[in-house]
Amino acid sequence: MTFTEYDKFVQATGKKKPDDEGWGRGNRPVINVSWNDANAYTKWLSK
């Protein structure tokens, strides 16, 4: 998933945005996301 996709989830759920370590966001693959956060994202996406 990309930062753009994950940031939509963050905005909809009020979760904290993961740090991009200064590499940039947009269409780059999301980093610094826990397994639990990724799992919550997939559940949110499936709705």
C-alpha positions as CSV (number, residue, x, y, z in Angstrom):
1,M,0.0,0.0,0.0
2,T,1.2,3.6,-0.6
3,F,1.2,6.5,1.7
4,T,-1.6,8.1,-0.3
5,E,-3.8,5.0,0.3
6,Y,-2.9,4.6,3.9
7,D,-3.3,8.4,4.6
8,K,-7.0,8.0,3.5
9,F,-7.4,5.3,6.2
10,V,-5.7,7.5,8.8
11,Q,-8.0,10.4,7.9
12,A,-11.1,8.2,8.1
13,T,-10.2,6.5,11.4
14,G,-8.3,9.2,13.3
15,K,-5.2,7.1,13.6
16,K,-1.7,8.6,13.7
17,K,0.1,9.1,10.3
18,P,3.3,7.0,10.1
19,D,6.6,8.8,9.8
20,D,8.0,8.8,6.2
21,E,11.6,9.2,7.6
22,G,12.0,12.2,5.2
23,W,11.7,10.1,2.1
24,G,8.4,11.6,1.0
25,R,4.8,10.3,0.9
26,G,2.6,10.1,-2.1
27,N,2.9,6.9,-4.1
28,R,5.9,5.6,-2.1
29,P,5.2,2.4,-0.2
30,V,4.1,3.1,3.3
31,I,6.7,2.4,6.1
32,N,6.6,2.4,9.9
33,V,3.3,0.6,10.1
34,S,2.8,-2.2,12.6
35,W,1.2,-5.5,11.8
36,N,-1.8,-4.4,13.8
37,D,-2.2,-1.2,11.9
38,A,-1.8,-3.0,8.5
39,N,-4.5,-5.5,9.7
40,A,-6.8,-2.6,10.7
41,Y,-6.2,-1.1,7.3
42,T,-7.2,-4.2,5.4
43,K,-10.4,-4.6,7.6
44,W,-11.3,-0.9,6.9
45,L,-10.6,-1.4,3.2
46,S,-12.8,-4.4,2.9
47,K,-15.8,-2.5,4.2
